[in-house]
């Protein structure tokens, strides 16, 4: 919900090092892999990154700001399975972390590519914090 220059933040960011492994929060099926940030999607102030969407028990979890994954749509994943690696997203060092795993949660059946929240919350966006609290306490 943080207000930024071009939109309102729709997920949670976990700051980390470039190339850190990403592990599935729950078992599910890969339902989407797409460009997430960068010049490829008209956000040239960021590096090109990918997103992976996995539909599981809680809904569709979007893992963003990743390198090209080795997974493909239709693959089944297990809870705790490595699904990719985090990629640095920020181009300019402004004294802030430049690499982060971005995650979002959507309702079952969501097949978009991450909704941009300009003034209203995306219709299918859910609060990922409840899953994180359940997993990490």
For each residue, the residues with C-beta under 8 A, 3 or more apart:
1: 8 9
2: 8 9
3: 8 9
4: 7 8 9
5:
6: 43
7: 4 10 116 117 118
8: 1 2 3 4 117 118 119
9: 1 2 3 4 13 117
10: 7 104 114 115 116 117 122 125
11: 62 64 102 103 104 128
12: 102 103 104 128 129 132
13: 9 100 101 102
14: 100 101 103
15: 97 99 100
16: 20 86 99 100 101
17: 20 86 99
18: 86 87 88 99
19: 67 85 86 87
20: 16 17 85 86 99 101
21: 82 84 85 86
22: 52 63 66 82 83 84 85 86 101
23: 80 81 82 83
24: 27 28 54 56 61 77 78 79 80 81 83
25: 56 58 61 79 103 131 132 135
26: 54 56 57 58 61 79 131
27: 24 56 57 76 77 78 79
28: 24 54 55 56 57 61 76 77
29: 54 55 56 74 75 76 77
30: 33 52 53 54 71 72 73 74 75 76 77 83
31: 53 54 55 60 73 111
32: 51 52 53 60 62 73 111 113
33: 30 50 51 52 53 69 71 72 73
34: 50 51 113
35: 38 40 41 48 49 50 51 113
36: 41 49 50 51 64 65 66 102 113 114
37: 41 43 46 47 48 49 64 65 89
38: 35 41 43 44 46 47 48 49
39: 42 43 44 48
40: 35 48
41: 35 36 37 38
42: 39
43: 6 37 38 39 46
44: 38 39
45: 91 92
46: 37 38 43 49 89 90 91
47: 37 38 87 88 89 90 91
48: 35 37 38 39 40
49: 35 36 37 38 46 64 65 66 67 87 89
50: 33 34 35 36 64 66 67 68 69 84 87
51: 32 33 34 35 36 62 63 64 65 66 113 114
52: 22 30 32 33 62 63 66 69 71 83 84
53: 30 31 32 33 60 61 62 63 106 110 111
54: 24 26 28 29 30 31 60 61 63 77 83
55: 28 29 31 59 60 61 108 109 110
56: 24 25 26 27 28 29 59 60 61
57: 26 27 28
58: 25 26 61 105 126 131
59: 55 56 105 106 107 108 110 126
60: 31 32 53 54 55 56 105 106 107 108 109 110 111
61: 24 25 26 28 53 54 55 56 58 103 104 105 106 128 131
62: 11 32 51 52 53 102 103 104 105 106 114
63: 22 51 52 53 54 66 83 84 101 102 103
64: 11 36 37 49 50 51 101 102 103 104 114
65: 36 37 49 51 86 87 89 99 100 101 102
66: 22 36 49 50 51 52 63 69 84 85 86 87 101
67: 19 49 50 84 85 86 87
68: 50
69: 33 50 52 66 83 84
70: 84
71: 30 33 52 75 77 83 84
72: 30 33 75
73: 30 31 32 33
74: 29 30
75: 29 30 71 72
76: 27 28 29 30
77: 24 27 28 29 30 54 71 81 83
78: 24 27 81
79: 24 25 26 27
80: 23 24
81: 23 24 77 78
82: 21 22 23
83: 22 23 24 30 52 54 63 69 71 77
84: 21 22 50 52 63 66 67 69 70 71
85: 19 20 21 22 66 67
86: 16 17 18 19 20 21 22 65 66 67 99 100 101
87: 18 19 47 49 50 65 66 67 99
88: 18 47 98 99
89: 37 46 47 49 65 98 99 100 102
90: 46 47 93 94 96 97 98 99
91: 45 46 47
92: 45
93: 90 96 98
94: 90
95:
96: 90 93
97: 15 90 100
98: 88 89 90 93
99: 15 16 17 18 20 65 86 87 88 89 90
100: 13 14 15 16 65 86 89 97
101: 13 14 16 20 22 63 64 65 66 86
102: 11 12 13 36 62 63 64 65 89
103: 11 12 14 25 61 62 63 64 128
104: 10 11 12 61 62 64 114 125 128
105: 58 59 60 61 62 125 126 127 128 131
106: 53 59 60 61 62 110 112 122 124 125 126
107: 59 60 110 124 126
108: 55 59 60
109: 55 60 124
110: 53 55 59 60 106 107 124
111: 31 32 53 60
112: 106 115 122 124
113: 32 34 35 36 51
114: 10 36 51 62 64 104
115: 10 112 122 123 124 125
116: 7 10 122
117: 7 8 9 10 120 121 122 125
118: 7 8
119: 8
120: 117
121: 117 125
122: 10 106 112 115 116 117 125
123: 115
124: 106 107 109 110 112 115
125: 10 104 105 106 115 117 121 122
126: 58 59 105 106 107
127: 105 130
128: 11 12 61 103 104 105 131 132
129: 12 132 133
130: 127 133 134
131: 25 26 58 61 105 128 134 135
132: 12 25 128 129 135 136
133: 129 130 136 137
134: 130 131
135: 25 131 132
136: 132 133
137: 133
